[in-house]
Every structure is written in structure tokens, then in C-alpha cells.
Amino acid sequence: MLTLKEFLKADTTTVSNLLLQYYQKIGMSNDEFILFLHLLRFEQEGDSFPELGILEETTGMSIDHIIQVLQSSVDKGFISIETQINSSGRSEDRYDLTLFYDRLGHYLEQLEKKQLEVSSEKKVTNLYQTFEVEFGRPLSPIEFETIQSWLTVDHYEIELIELALREAVLNQAYSLKYIDRILLAWERKNLRTKQDVQVDQKKRTNQIESKAKNEEEEKLPFIPLHNWLNPNEK
């Protein structure tokens, strides 16, 4: 019976959960993944090219099946067999397992890109819906094209367009031409993001308040103070 001490003493094979989560997504079969894990284990133990007999014993697969799985793994680009010169000057073979990580990395990059595209499409749809809610009516085809042009030609950020829409609504100007003038004015001032506009608006508000305060101080009339202790003193 395996004791806890023997279990803890045994070596471990470190495997990222990403491998377990996505190996089927990139086209690897269960047998290919099982064999890959055993090859990874031997590699971490210092044996980069274990004998087929040892693989047969550890995987439970026949040698013929192991050869088939190895060949399919090579054909799919998950692993490769390389020949290199060791420290003794002799050539030796080794399994290169890094191709699997390259495939996985490429898949995850494409997955992230697709998720960003879906997220972007959803934001654009929400932008159209926001315009229709604020205008209280469906957008015309020309209005759709105008907003699309802001996004694809002028490359305005969605948040910037939404902010311009809010400015127009506050001024009760339900017109894309009015919103376009707002966006152009911001562009001339090199205000490219929502944060840029907010900083500029805060700066202008502070300037207006400061100017109003100075004007108020200038308007205060001069009131002479009466000397109650010495009434005759001017």
C-alpha cells in the first residue's frame, strides 16, 4: 500500500491548467495529450528521448499505437524529433515539446482577438441604440453611415462620441451635424479621449469661476470705515 510519505516523496510533473483546458480546442486527441504528458514528465526528469518500451510501460499503449500517436503529433505540429550533438560529440535524438506551446499560444491570441472583436461589435451596437433612445426615434440610413464614418474614418473613440452626444442632448440639439461640430472642435484642440475632454472642461470651468470671482471682487464698492473712537479724525 502506498504510504503518504512515499506519495509526497515522489516527483511531480508541472503542467499548466491552460494545457488541460485547451488541448482539445487546438486539435489534440486524448491519446496525443496523454503521450505528451508522459514525454513532459521524462523531460523534466532529464530524459528527452525515452525508449518506446518505457513509454509502453508507463502509458499502457502498445508500441505500434505509440508510434502512430507520435507520428500524428508530429504531423499536426505538436511535437518534433530533433537530432543534436551532446557533450561527448555524439548525435542524439530528443523530443521538442515547445511546438505544442507555440500552437497553444497562437490559439489563445486568436481567441483573445475574437473576443475583442465581439466586444467591439457589441459596443458599436450599444452606441447606435443610445442614439436612438436619446433621439426618440430610429436612425436613418444616412445617420448610420455618419456614425460609422466617425468610427472607421475619423477613428473617434466610442466613449468620445457618447460624450459629444450627451453635450448635444444637454443643449437640446438632436442633430448629428451639431455633434459632428463638437467632435471637430475637440479634434482641433487635440482632445482624443473622454479623459482629455473631461480635463479640458474642468480647466475651463476653473478659469470661468476664477474670472467671475475676480470680477466680483472688482465690483465691490469702497466703504470708508468710521473711527468711532475719534470721530473728528478723517
C-alpha positions as CSV (number, residue, x, y, z in Angstrom):
1,M,0.0,0.0,0.0
2,L,1.3,3.4,-1.0
3,T,2.0,5.5,2.2
4,L,1.6,9.2,2.4
5,K,5.4,9.6,2.9
6,E,6.1,7.7,-0.3
7,F,3.5,9.8,-2.2
8,L,5.0,13.0,-1.0
9,K,8.5,11.8,-1.8
10,A,7.6,11.1,-5.4
11,D,8.5,13.7,-8.0
12,T,5.7,15.8,-9.6
13,T,5.2,16.9,-13.2
14,T,4.3,20.6,-13.5
15,V,1.5,21.2,-16.1
16,S,-0.3,24.5,-16.7
17,N,-4.1,24.4,-16.5
18,L,-4.1,26.0,-19.9
19,L,-2.9,22.7,-21.4
20,L,-5.7,20.8,-19.7
21,Q,-8.3,23.4,-20.7
22,Y,-7.4,23.9,-24.4
23,Y,-5.6,20.8,-25.7
24,Q,-8.8,19.6,-27.4
25,K,-9.5,23.0,-28.8
26,I,-6.3,23.0,-30.7
27,G,-7.0,19.6,-32.2
28,M,-5.1,17.3,-29.9
29,S,-6.6,13.9,-29.2
30,N,-6.7,12.3,-25.7
31,D,-4.0,9.8,-26.6
32,E,-1.8,12.5,-28.0
33,F,-2.2,14.6,-24.9
34,I,-1.5,11.6,-22.6
35,L,1.6,10.8,-24.5
36,F,2.6,14.4,-24.4
37,L,2.3,14.5,-20.6
38,H,4.5,11.4,-20.3
39,L,7.1,12.9,-22.6
40,L,6.9,16.1,-20.5
41,R,7.4,14.1,-17.3
42,F,10.5,12.3,-18.7
43,E,11.9,15.6,-20.0
44,Q,11.5,17.2,-16.5
45,E,13.3,14.2,-15.1
46,G,16.2,14.7,-17.6
47,D,15.3,12.2,-20.3
48,S,14.4,14.0,-23.5
49,F,14.0,10.8,-25.6
50,P,12.6,7.9,-23.6
51,E,12.6,4.5,-25.2
52,L,9.4,3.1,-26.7
53,G,9.4,0.2,-24.3
54,I,9.4,2.6,-21.3
55,L,6.6,4.6,-22.9
56,E,4.6,1.4,-23.5
57,E,5.0,0.5,-19.8
58,T,4.0,4.0,-18.5
59,T,1.2,4.8,-20.9
60,G,-0.4,1.4,-21.3
61,M,-0.4,1.8,-25.1
62,S,1.2,-0.7,-27.4
63,I,4.4,0.3,-29.2
64,D,2.6,0.3,-32.5
65,H,0.0,2.6,-31.2
66,I,2.6,4.9,-29.6
67,I,4.4,5.1,-33.0
68,Q,1.0,6.1,-34.6
69,V,0.3,8.7,-31.9
70,L,3.9,10.1,-32.2
71,Q,3.5,10.4,-35.9
72,S,0.2,12.1,-35.7
73,S,1.6,14.5,-33.1
74,V,4.4,15.4,-35.4
75,D,2.1,15.7,-38.4
76,K,-0.1,18.1,-36.5
77,G,2.8,20.2,-35.4
78,F,2.5,19.5,-31.6
79,I,6.0,17.9,-31.2
80,S,9.1,17.3,-33.3
81,I,12.0,15.0,-33.2
82,E,15.4,16.7,-33.3
83,T,18.9,15.5,-33.5
84,Q,21.7,17.3,-31.7
85,I,25.3,16.8,-30.6
86,N,25.8,16.1,-27.0
87,S,28.8,17.0,-24.8
88,S,30.6,13.8,-25.9
89,G,30.4,14.8,-29.5
90,R,27.8,12.1,-30.3
91,S,24.5,12.8,-32.0
92,E,21.3,12.1,-30.0
93,D,17.6,12.5,-30.6
94,R,15.2,14.4,-28.4
95,Y,11.6,15.3,-28.5
96,D,10.9,19.0,-28.8
97,L,7.7,19.8,-27.0
98,T,7.8,23.6,-27.4
99,L,5.8,23.4,-30.6
100,F,2.7,22.5,-28.5
101,Y,3.1,25.7,-26.5
102,D,3.5,27.7,-29.8
103,R,0.2,26.2,-31.1
104,L,-1.5,26.9,-27.8
105,G,-0.2,30.5,-27.7
106,H,-1.4,31.2,-31.2
107,Y,-4.8,29.8,-30.4
108,L,-5.1,31.9,-27.3
109,E,-4.0,35.0,-29.3
110,Q,-6.7,34.3,-31.9
111,L,-9.3,33.7,-29.1
112,E,-8.5,37.0,-27.4
113,K,-8.6,38.8,-30.8
114,K,-12.1,37.3,-31.5
115,Q,-13.3,38.2,-28.0
116,L,-12.2,41.8,-28.5
117,E,-13.9,41.9,-31.9
118,V,-17.1,40.6,-30.3
119,S,-16.8,43.2,-27.5
120,S,-16.2,46.0,-30.0
121,E,-19.2,45.0,-32.1
122,K,-21.4,45.0,-29.0
123,K,-20.2,48.5,-28.1
124,V,-21.0,49.8,-31.6
125,T,-24.5,48.2,-31.4
126,N,-25.0,49.9,-28.0
127,L,-23.8,53.2,-29.4
128,Y,-26.5,53.1,-32.2
129,Q,-29.1,52.1,-29.6
130,T,-28.1,55.0,-27.4
131,F,-28.5,57.5,-30.2
132,E,-32.0,56.1,-31.0
133,V,-33.0,56.3,-27.3
134,E,-31.8,59.9,-27.0
135,F,-33.3,61.0,-30.3
136,G,-36.5,59.1,-29.5
137,R,-36.7,57.6,-33.0
138,P,-34.9,55.1,-35.2
139,L,-31.8,56.3,-37.0
140,S,-31.9,56.9,-40.7
141,P,-29.5,55.0,-43.1
142,I,-27.6,58.3,-43.6
143,E,-27.2,58.7,-39.8
144,F,-26.0,55.2,-39.5
145,E,-23.4,55.9,-42.2
146,T,-22.3,59.1,-40.4
147,I,-21.7,57.4,-37.1
148,Q,-19.9,54.5,-38.9
149,S,-17.7,57.1,-40.6
150,W,-16.9,58.7,-37.2
151,L,-15.7,55.2,-36.1
152,T,-13.9,53.9,-39.2
153,V,-12.7,57.1,-41.0
154,D,-12.2,59.6,-38.2
155,H,-11.3,56.9,-35.7
156,Y,-13.2,58.7,-32.8
157,E,-13.4,56.5,-29.7
158,I,-16.9,55.3,-28.8
159,E,-16.8,57.0,-25.4
160,L,-15.9,60.3,-27.1
161,I,-18.9,60.0,-29.4
162,E,-21.1,59.2,-26.5
163,L,-19.8,62.3,-24.7
164,A,-20.5,64.5,-27.7
165,L,-24.0,63.1,-27.8
166,R,-24.5,64.0,-24.2
167,E,-23.3,67.5,-24.8
168,A,-25.8,67.9,-27.7
169,V,-28.7,66.5,-25.6
170,L,-27.9,68.9,-22.8
171,N,-28.1,71.7,-25.4
172,Q,-31.3,70.1,-26.8
173,A,-29.6,69.8,-30.2
174,Y,-30.7,66.4,-31.6
175,S,-28.6,66.6,-34.7
176,L,-25.6,64.7,-36.0
177,K,-24.3,67.9,-37.6
178,Y,-24.2,69.5,-34.2
179,I,-22.5,66.5,-32.7
180,D,-20.0,66.5,-35.6
181,R,-19.1,70.1,-34.9
182,I,-18.5,69.2,-31.3
183,L,-16.2,66.3,-32.3
184,L,-14.3,68.6,-34.8
185,A,-13.8,71.2,-32.2
186,W,-12.4,68.6,-29.8
187,E,-10.2,67.3,-32.6
188,R,-8.8,70.8,-33.3
189,K,-7.9,71.0,-29.6
190,N,-6.2,67.6,-29.9
191,L,-8.7,66.1,-27.4
192,R,-8.8,62.5,-28.5
193,T,-10.3,60.7,-25.5
194,K,-13.1,61.1,-23.0
195,Q,-10.5,61.8,-20.3
196,D,-8.9,64.6,-22.5
197,V,-12.3,66.3,-22.8
198,Q,-13.0,66.0,-19.1
199,V,-9.7,67.5,-18.2
200,D,-10.2,70.4,-20.6
201,Q,-13.8,71.0,-19.4
202,K,-12.6,71.1,-15.8
203,K,-9.8,73.5,-16.7
204,R,-12.3,75.8,-18.5
205,T,-14.7,75.6,-15.5
206,N,-12.0,76.6,-13.1
207,Q,-11.0,79.5,-15.4
208,I,-14.6,80.8,-15.6
209,E,-15.0,80.5,-11.8
210,S,-11.8,82.3,-11.2
211,K,-12.7,85.1,-13.7
212,A,-16.1,85.5,-12.1
213,K,-14.5,85.7,-8.7
214,N,-12.1,88.4,-9.8
215,E,-14.9,90.4,-11.5
216,E,-17.0,90.2,-8.3
217,E,-14.1,91.5,-6.2
218,E,-13.6,94.4,-8.6
219,K,-17.3,95.4,-8.4
220,L,-17.2,95.7,-4.6
221,P,-17.6,99.5,-3.7
222,F,-15.2,101.2,-1.4
223,I,-16.7,101.7,2.0
224,P,-14.8,104.0,4.4
225,L,-14.6,102.9,8.0
226,H,-15.8,105.4,10.6
227,N,-13.5,105.9,13.5
228,W,-15.8,105.8,16.4
229,L,-13.0,106.4,18.9
230,N,-12.0,109.7,17.3
231,P,-15.0,111.0,15.3
232,N,-13.1,114.1,14.1
233,E,-10.3,112.1,12.5
234,K,-10.8,111.7,8.8
